Amino acid sequence: MPCTTRVGREGLHVFPEIFQGFFSGLVAYAVCMLVQEFRTEVVPTAERWDLWQDVTSRTHVPNLLRSDDEDDFRATLRLLPLGEAQISLLAFPHLEIVRTQRAIRRFDPEAYQIQCLLEGECGAAQSGREAAVHAGDLVLVDTSLPYEARHIPSPGPVSSVVVTLPRAMLPLPPRAVRRLLAAPVPLSHGMGGVLYRWLTDVAARADEFTEADVPTLASVTTDLLASVLGRCLEAEDTLAPESRRRALHTRIRDFIDQHLTDPSLSPALVAAAHGISVRYLHQLFAEEGETPAAWIRHRRLERCRRDLADPRLQNRSIQSVAARWGFPDPATFSRAFRRAYGMTPRDYRHHT
């Protein structure tokens, strides 16, 4: 049944009434997909600001909002529910947010909201701390405490990915996490870079997921957040062993994707880069029925297949495509490609 969601004390709740009455016919989304998409431009200019306030108070939490663009507030929201958590991609002009004690009493999901800022600037304040947040930074707030935020376009709309999850889902001590409230966390390298790419990719591909993907999406998102925040707290050892293992596996996969063009990429090199033994690396991949070498070969073949199907690369020889992605021997590449996709690279290019 068509519906939207929000986080509550017992997790995500369904509110089909959001899209009834005043909202009827204003929101376009697919019934069979998890993602829900919304834009203010589906209503007359004078109604956009009120609509945005109402929808965000239901999909996130009720706050006091103000904007320099209230006369014509053009904004979009894409929501991906993940069981007890949710990921949302938002784009909007200037916006100021104040969460008051009154708003907390009205509704408090007892959750963390973690914002990954993609475009624009943000000033955030909570628990006696104030910080300037820039594109590429992450900032965390607690819905049970008052906070303020001021988003400034620069120069285009503000764009951000927001993860909302109950505090109990984050495997870090709440007292320790409180030290990170309204503190900018750069996501430019290491596990921060992995998290940034994960969140932006999930938000961009939200319409591709189904209910079967929810447990994996929620688990990986939570583990990556815990790893990044745990490092900030110098408390990664507080993570559960399973969370550390999954976060390490994700980091390794990202490392492999970043080094596919290196012909010397091997399980031994991957293990050394992460300070683990080759044997432990094999154990990590064995949990998913794979081997490190097979995964490297799979990812390289996928990149080759993508390039062979790209009309802009038609003038690039098959051999150069293979060499670019770590297959220096044409015969080896041709055999591997045919085993994986049932046809030769030349036939694949011809038929796409």
VODREN-154794 format. One record per residue (C-alpha): y, z, x. Coordinates in steps of 0.25 Angstrom, whole numbers, plus 5000, padded with zeros to 4 digits. Last residue first. Example, Ala and Ser with C-alpha at 12.3 -4.5 7.8 and 13.67 -1.06 7.14 Angstrom:
REM residues 2
499650295055 498250315049 
This chain:
REM residues 352
498548925101 497348835102 497748765115 498048895122 496748955118 496048825123 496648835136 496348985138 494848955134 494249005121 493549125115 494649225117 494149335126 492949255133 493849135134 494949205141 494049275151 493449145155 494749075156 495349185164 494249185174 494349035176 495849045178 495849155189 497149225190 496949295177 498049415178 498949375166 499849275173 498649215179 498049175166 499349115161 499449045174 498048985172 498348945158 499548865162 500948895157 501548775149 501048835136 501748965139 502848955128 501748925118 501149065120 499649065117 499149055131 500149175134 499549265124 498149225128 498449265143 499049395138 497849425130 496949385142 497649485151 497549595141 496049575139 495849565155 496549695157 495749755145 494449705151 494749765165 495149895159 493749905151 493649915136 492949995125 494150075121 493650205128 493250115139 494650085142 495050225146 493650245153 493950125162 495250185166 494550315169 493550235178 494750155185 495350295189 496650335184 498050345190 498650245180 498950125190 497650155197 496850135184 497650005181 497349955195 495949985195 495749925181 496349795186 497649725187 497649635200 498049515193 499349575188 499849505176 499149605167 500049725172 500849765160 499749755151 498849835160 499849945161 499949945145 498449965144 498550075155 499650155147 498850145134 497550195141 498450315147 498950345133 497550345127 497050435138 498250535137 498150545122 496650575124 496850675134 497850755125 499250755130 499850875136 499550825150 500650725148 501650845148 502750795158 503550795145 504050655147 502550615150 502150685137 503150595130 502550465135 501150515134 501350565120 502050445115 500950355121 499850445114 500550445101 500750285101 499250265105 498750355095 499550305083 499350155087 497850185088 497750255075 498550155067 497850025072 496850025060 497950045050 498449905055 499449855065 500049715067 501349755060 501749855070 501749755081 503149775086 503149925084 501749935091 502349855103 503649935104 502850065103 501850025114 502849965123 503750095123 502450185125 501950105137 503350105143 503450255141 502050265147 502650205160 503950145159 505250125151 504950215139 506050315142 506050445135 507350495128 507350645125 507750665110 506550765109 505750765122 505750915124 505150935110 503950865115 503550985124 503651075112 502850985103 501750975114 501250835115 500150765108 501050695098 500350685085 500750825081 502250785081 502050685070 502350545074 503550455072 503650335082 504950265082 505150125088 506650085090 507649985089 509150005088 509849875083 510549785093 511649825103 511249925107 511049995093 511350145093 510350245088 510850395086 509850505085 509950645080 508850755079 508450875070 507050925073 505750905065 505750755067 505650775082 506250665091 505750575102 506550475110 505950355117 506750265127 506650115129 508050085122 508950205125 508950355120 510150445123 509750585122 510150715116 509350845116 509550975108 508250955100 508650815096 509650705099 509450555101 510450445105 509850305103 510150175110 509650035106 508349955107 506950005108 507050155106 505650225106 505850335095 504850445094 504950525081 504150655082 503550715069 503650835060 503750745048 505050815044 505650785030 506750845022 506850965031 506950875043 508150805036 508850935034 508650975048 509350845052 508850715058 510050635062 509950485064 511050385069 510850235068 511450115073 510649985070 509149985066 507849945072 506550035069 505150025074 504250125068 502950195073 502250295064 501450425065 500450495057 499650365054 500350265062 501350205053 502150075058 503550065053 504549955056 505949985053 507149885052 508649905052 509949845047 510949945042 512149875035 513149975031 512450085038 512650025052 513450135059 512250215055 511850355050 510550425047 510150565043 508650575044 507450565036 506150545044 505350415047 504850315037 505550395025 506950425031 506850285038 506750215024 507850295017 508850285029 508550135030 508750105016 510050175015 510550095027 510149965021 510649975007 512049915009 511449795017 510549755005 509049785007 508049705016 508949725028 508449865030 507149825036 505749885034 504349865040 503049935038 501949925048 500549955044 500149825039 499349785026 500549805017 501549725025 502949765025 504349725019 505249835014 506349815004 505449774992 505549904986 506350004994 507250054983 506050074974 504750074982 504650054997 504750205001 503850234989 502650194998 502850315006 501550345014 501450465023 501350475038 500850605044 500650745036 502050795039 502650655037 502850525044 503250405036 502650285030 502850165022 502050095011 501449975006 500050005000 
